[in-house]
Amino acid sequence: MSRKLFGTDGVRGKANAFPMTAEMALMIGAAAGRYFRRDAGGVHRVVIGKDTRLSGYMFENALTAGLTSTGMNALLLGPVPTPAVGLLTHAMRADLGIMISASHNPADDNGIKFFGPDGFKLSDEAEAEIEALVEAGVTPAQAGNIGRAKRIDDGRFRYMERVKSTLPHGMRLDGVKVVVDCANGAAYRTAPEALWELGADVIPLGTNPNGLNINDNCGSTHPEAAARAVVEHGADVGICLDGDADRIILIDETGTVADGDQIMALLAARWADEQRLRDGTLVATVMSNLGLERFMQARGLTLERTKVGDRYVVEAMRANGWNLGGEQSGHIVMTDHATTGDGLMAGLQFLSEMVRTGQPASQLARNFEPVPQMLKNVRFSAGQTPLEASSVQGAIAEAEQALVGKGRLLIRKSGTEPLIRVMAECEDEALLAQVVDGIVAEVQAAS
């Protein structure tokens, strides 16, 4: 069956437009409820969290209606980070977890992410079965078997305690000045509070959500304000989260930005030294910089690549028993502690290394010299297929030929937005710009 609803990270789109309508959310909720209640006996629970988007109220209610119509009891967490949903789904013995969020996307977008009872995101196969149930329709439960809904007020506190527990026992952050940009999103309370409780001097940004300002010139996709704040306040480090707080971008004391590749390099090297990195393997996607791969190889370690999407990173980790992975965009997955990417947890791991070594962020966040990389996004209209145009395919073929032995090229359609992503790496920066700009021009012409 072709997938019309699910992309690389659940269902996502503009609020009040297909597939992100209240009616569709109700149907998805009913289908998910039926899928996880195939055994009709016993009590069945679903944990539901959300970020701070205005449309979150609508989708929370619609999903709750659909789920309870099939007999699921809904436990409503309110605004919490995505990793909190994974954690609490498992901790509360729920059958299903749902996060209502479009992550780093603008406020007008929203999404629905699913977690299984083990706290991990659902497989493609499970999502396909739920989508089939949406298409076929779901018979609701009998009136006496309709589920209930209950607010859970302490979900964020449970999550904070779990995140803090990943630091070495007794470690404090006294004397460390931290700028934390919460993107006016799901971690607007948890991140500053957790850092403060650990003793850090906290300078919070992006902590005044109004439903419309999530990711708006702030957070991991727009770290400029946090970089300025780090320099202005003389902070030791900056932590930038995205709207649902499952990714992180770091800023050192000079205001220089470090991405997920640099964080993974630091953790991989440290864990390998401590014999904690299973099989000496780090899992990342095809987007990670070639410099990271060279860094790992120089230490006798392995970089295993997957297709784009943190769920695919996690699937590879679970299938092979590996315990560290992530994405250049800032998803850092540590399966010894969490079931999905966790920006705050990754930030605390970086801070603990600062405390342990006494080294500044600028030294810890520059582990390898990146190979020059260029990424450009081309937006296209619904229904268009620019990658199928002969002119685009020809430009791609020419670029691949030009990069033979010099670099690499990656062209892909985004799974979360109507974008074609054109990425290349090459030591020759002039050639790099030439091949990327050439492909972008052809994609734009065909869009």
C-alpha positions in Angstrom: 0.0 0.0 0.0 1.3 3.4 -0.9 1.8 5.7 2.1 -0.3 8.8 1.9 -0.2 9.9 5.6 3.1 8.9 7.1 6.4 10.4 6.2 9.9 9.9 7.7 8.7 10.9 11.2 5.0 10.3 11.6 2.2 12.4 10.0 3.1 16.0 9.3 1.8 19.0 7.5 0.1 22.4 7.7 -2.6 22.6 10.4 -6.1 22.5 9.0 -4.9 21.1 5.6 -4.7 17.4 4.7 -3.5 15.4 6.4 -3.3 17.5 9.5 -7.0 18.2 10.0 -9.0 17.5 13.1 -11.1 15.0 11.3 -8.1 13.1 10.1 -6.5 13.2 13.6 -9.7 11.7 15.0 -9.5 8.9 12.4 -5.8 8.3 13.0 -6.5 8.2 16.7 -9.2 5.6 16.3 -7.0 3.5 13.9 -4.1 3.6 16.3 -6.4 2.7 19.2 -7.8 -0.3 17.3 -4.3 -1.4 16.2 -3.1 -1.4 19.8 -6.3 -2.9 21.2 -6.3 -6.0 19.0 -6.4 -7.9 22.3 -9.7 -6.5 23.6 -9.1 -7.7 27.1 -7.6 -5.7 30.0 -6.9 -2.0 30.4 -5.2 -0.1 27.5 -3.5 3.2 27.8 -2.0 5.9 25.5 0.3 8.6 26.7 -0.1 11.9 24.7 2.3 14.8 24.8 2.5 18.0 22.7 4.7 21.0 22.0 3.5 24.6 22.3 1.8 25.1 18.9 -1.7 26.7 18.9 -3.0 23.8 16.9 -1.9 21.3 19.5 -5.1 21.9 21.5 -7.2 20.9 18.5 -5.1 17.8 17.7 -4.9 16.7 21.3 -8.7 16.8 21.6 -9.2 15.1 18.2 -6.8 12.3 18.9 -8.2 11.8 22.4 -11.7 11.5 20.9 -10.6 8.9 18.4 -8.5 6.9 20.9 -11.2 6.8 23.6 -13.8 5.8 21.0 -12.0 2.5 20.7 -11.6 2.0 24.4 -8.2 3.4 25.0 -7.6 5.4 28.2 -5.7 8.7 27.4 -3.1 10.1 29.7 -2.5 13.7 28.8 1.0 15.1 29.6 0.6 18.6 28.1 3.7 20.4 26.7 6.7 18.1 27.2 9.7 17.2 25.0 9.4 14.3 22.6 11.8 12.1 24.5 9.6 12.5 27.6 6.8 10.7 25.7 9.1 7.8 24.8 10.2 7.6 28.4 6.8 7.8 30.0 5.1 5.5 27.5 7.4 2.7 28.8 7.5 3.8 32.4 3.7 4.1 32.7 3.2 0.7 31.0 1.2 2.3 28.2 0.4 0.5 25.0 1.1 3.5 22.8 2.7 7.0 23.0 1.8 10.0 20.8 3.7 13.2 20.5 1.9 16.1 18.8 4.7 18.2 17.2 6.2 19.3 13.9 9.6 19.5 15.6 11.7 22.3 13.9 9.0 23.3 11.4 7.2 26.6 11.6 4.2 27.2 13.9 1.6 26.7 11.2 2.7 23.0 10.8 2.0 20.2 13.1 2.6 16.5 13.3 1.7 13.2 15.0 4.5 10.9 16.1 3.9 7.4 17.5 5.8 5.4 20.0 5.3 1.7 20.8 5.0 0.2 24.4 8.8 -0.1 24.6 9.1 3.7 24.1 10.7 3.5 20.6 9.2 5.0 17.5 7.0 2.7 15.4 8.4 0.8 12.4 7.4 1.6 8.9 5.4 -1.7 8.9 3.3 -0.7 12.0 2.6 2.7 10.5 1.5 1.1 7.3 -1.0 -1.1 9.2 -2.4 2.0 11.0 -2.7 3.8 7.7 -4.6 0.8 6.3 -7.0 1.0 9.2 -7.6 4.7 8.6 -8.6 3.8 5.0 -10.7 0.9 5.9 -12.5 2.6 8.8 -12.7 1.5 12.5 -15.7 0.2 14.4 -15.9 2.0 17.7 -16.2 0.3 21.1 -19.5 -0.3 22.7 -20.8 2.6 24.8 -19.8 0.9 28.1 -16.3 0.3 26.9 -15.4 3.9 25.8 -12.1 5.0 27.3 -11.4 7.8 29.8 -9.0 10.8 29.6 -6.9 12.0 32.5 -4.4 14.9 32.9 -0.9 13.9 34.2 0.5 16.9 36.0 4.0 15.5 37.0 5.2 14.2 33.6 7.8 16.9 33.0 9.2 16.4 36.5 9.6 12.6 36.0 11.4 13.4 32.7 13.7 15.9 34.3 14.7 13.5 37.0 15.6 10.9 34.4 17.6 13.3 32.4 19.5 14.6 35.4 20.3 11.0 36.5 22.4 10.5 33.3 25.2 12.8 34.8 27.9 11.1 36.9 26.7 10.7 40.5 27.2 13.8 42.6 28.3 16.0 39.6 27.1 19.6 39.7 27.3 22.4 37.3 28.2 25.1 39.8 30.0 28.0 38.2 29.0 27.1 34.6 27.1 29.9 32.9 24.8 28.4 30.3 22.6 30.1 27.7 19.7 27.8 26.8 17.4 28.6 23.9 14.2 26.6 24.1 12.8 27.7 20.8 9.5 28.8 22.6 8.8 25.1 22.4 8.2 22.0 24.5 11.2 22.4 26.8 10.5 26.0 27.7 10.3 24.9 31.4 12.1 21.6 31.7 15.5 22.7 30.2 16.0 25.9 32.3 14.7 24.2 35.4 16.9 21.1 35.1 20.0 23.1 34.5 19.2 25.4 37.4 18.6 22.4 39.7 22.1 21.1 38.8 23.6 24.4 39.9 24.2 26.1 36.5 23.9 29.9 36.1 21.1 29.9 33.5 20.3 32.5 30.9 17.1 31.4 29.3 15.9 32.4 25.8 12.8 31.2 23.9 10.8 30.5 27.0 7.7 32.6 26.3 5.6 30.5 23.9 2.3 32.0 22.6 1.3 29.3 20.3 2.6 31.1 17.2 6.3 31.8 17.9 7.8 28.3 18.2 11.0 28.1 16.2 10.5 31.7 15.1 14.1 33.0 14.7 15.2 31.0 17.7 16.2 27.5 18.7 18.4 25.0 16.9 17.5 26.2 13.4 18.2 29.8 14.2 21.1 29.9 16.8 22.1 33.5 16.0 20.3 35.0 19.0 21.8 32.5 21.4 25.3 33.0 19.9 25.0 36.7 20.6 23.8 36.1 24.1 26.7 33.7 24.9 29.2 36.5 23.9 27.2 39.3 25.6 26.8 37.5 28.9 30.3 35.9 28.9 28.7 32.5 29.0 30.6 29.2 28.9 28.3 27.5 26.5 25.0 27.8 24.7 22.5 25.1 24.2 19.9 25.5 21.4 16.9 23.1 21.3 14.3 22.7 18.6 10.5 22.9 19.1 10.1 19.4 20.6 13.6 19.3 22.2 14.8 16.1 20.6 17.7 17.8 18.9 20.5 20.2 20.0 23.0 22.6 18.5 25.8 23.8 20.7 27.5 27.2 20.8 31.0 27.6 22.4 32.2 30.6 24.5 33.3 32.5 21.3 29.8 32.3 19.8 30.8 29.5 17.3 28.2 27.0 16.4 28.8 23.2 16.6 26.4 20.7 15.0 25.5 17.2 15.9 28.5 15.7 14.1 30.9 17.4 16.5 28.9 16.3 19.5 28.8 12.7 18.3 32.5 12.8 17.7 33.2 13.9 21.3 30.9 11.3 22.8 32.1 8.5 20.6 35.8 9.2 21.4 35.1 9.5 25.1 32.9 6.3 25.3 35.5 4.4 23.3 38.2 5.4 25.7 36.0 4.2 28.6 35.1 1.0 26.6 31.4 2.0 26.6 31.0 2.4 22.8 29.6 -1.0 21.8 31.5 -2.6 18.9 33.4 0.7 18.5 30.5 1.9 16.3 28.7 5.2 15.9 25.6 5.3 13.8 24.8 8.4 11.7 23.0 9.2 8.5 24.2 9.9 5.0 24.1 13.6 5.8 26.9 13.4 8.4 30.1 15.1 7.3 32.9 13.1 5.8 35.2 14.6 8.4 33.3 12.7 11.1 33.9 9.4 9.2 37.6 10.2 8.9 37.7 11.1 12.7 36.3 7.7 13.5 38.6 5.8 11.2 41.7 7.5 12.6 40.8 6.0 16.0 40.1 2.5 14.7 36.3 3.1 15.1 33.4 2.6 12.7 30.8 5.0 11.4 27.8 3.2 10.2 25.5 5.2 8.0 21.7 5.0 7.5 19.2 6.9 5.5 18.0 10.2 6.8 15.8 10.2 9.9 16.5 9.5 13.5 14.1 6.6 13.6 16.3 4.8 11.0 19.4 5.5 13.2 17.6 4.0 16.2 16.5 0.9 14.1 20.1 0.2 13.1 21.3 0.7 16.7 18.7 -1.7 18.1 19.2 -4.3 15.4 22.9 -4.5 16.1 23.2 -3.6 19.8 24.9 -0.3 19.2 24.3 2.4 21.8 25.3 5.8 20.3 24.0 7.5 17.2 22.5 10.6 15.8 22.2 13.1 13.0 24.2 16.2 11.9 21.0 18.2 12.6 21.4 17.5 16.3 19.5 14.3 17.1 21.8 12.5 19.6 20.5 9.1 20.6 22.0 7.3 23.6 20.0 4.1 24.0 21.6 3.4 27.4 19.5 6.3 28.6 16.7 7.1 26.2 14.7 5.7 23.3 15.0 8.7 20.9 17.0 11.8 20.4 17.2 14.0 23.5 18.6 17.6 23.1 18.7 18.3 26.9 20.3 15.0 27.7 23.0 15.5 25.0 23.6 19.0 26.3 24.1 17.6 29.8 26.6 15.0 28.5 28.6 17.8 26.9 28.5 19.9 30.1 29.6 16.9 32.1 32.7 16.6 29.8 33.4 20.3 30.4 33.3 19.8 34.2 35.3 16.5 34.0 38.1 17.8 31.8 38.1 21.5 32.8 38.3 22.3 29.0 36.4 25.1 27.4 33.5 24.4 25.0 35.6 25.6 22.1 38.0 22.8 22.5 35.5 20.1 23.1 33.2 21.1 20.3 35.9 21.1 17.6 36.9 17.5 17.2 37.5 17.3 13.5 37.9 19.7 10.5 34.7 19.3 8.5 35.0 18.7 4.8 33.4 21.7 3.0 29.7 20.9 2.7 26.9 22.7 1.0 23.2 22.1 1.5 20.4 24.0 -0.3 16.7 23.4 -0.1 14.3 23.9 -3.0 10.6 24.2 -2.2 8.2 22.8 -4.7 4.4 22.8 -5.1 2.1 19.9 -4.2 1.8 17.4 -7.0 5.0 18.3 -8.7 7.9 15.8 -9.2 10.9 17.8 -10.1 13.4 15.0 -9.5 11.8 13.1 -12.4 12.5 15.8 -14.9 15.1 14.8 -17.5 16.9 18.1 -17.1 17.3 17.6 -13.3 18.5 14.0 -13.8 21.0 15.2 -16.4 22.3 17.8 -14.0 22.7 15.2 -11.2 24.5 12.8 -13.5 27.0 15.6 -14.6 27.6 16.6 -11.0 28.2 13.0 -9.9 30.8 12.7 -12.7 32.5 15.9 -11.7 32.8 14.7 -8.1 34.3 11.3 -8.8 37.3 10.9 -6.5 36.8 14.4 -5.1 33.6 14.3 -3.0 30.1 13.0 -2.8 26.5 14.2 -3.7 23.2 13.5 -2.0 19.9 14.5 -3.5 16.7 13.6 -1.6 13.1 14.7 -1.1 12.3 15.7 2.4 10.0 13.4 4.3 8.6 16.2 6.4 8.3 19.2 4.1 7.8 19.8 0.3 11.5 20.3 -0.2 14.2 18.9 -2.4 17.5 18.8 -0.5 20.6 19.2 -2.5 23.8 18.4 -0.5 27.4 17.9 -1.7 30.8 17.6 -0.1 34.1 18.5 -1.7 37.5 19.8 -0.8 37.3 22.1 -3.8 34.9 24.7 -2.7 34.5 26.3 -6.2 33.5 22.9 -7.6 31.2 22.4 -4.6 29.3 25.6 -5.3 29.2 24.8 -9.0 27.6 21.4 -8.7 25.1 22.4 -6.0 24.0 25.6 -7.7 23.7 23.9 -11.0 21.3 21.2 -9.6 19.3 23.8 -7.6 18.8 25.9 -10.8 17.5 22.9 -12.7 15.2 21.8 -9.8 13.8 25.3 -9.5 13.2 25.4 -13.3 11.3 22.1 -13.1 9.3 23.1 -10.0 
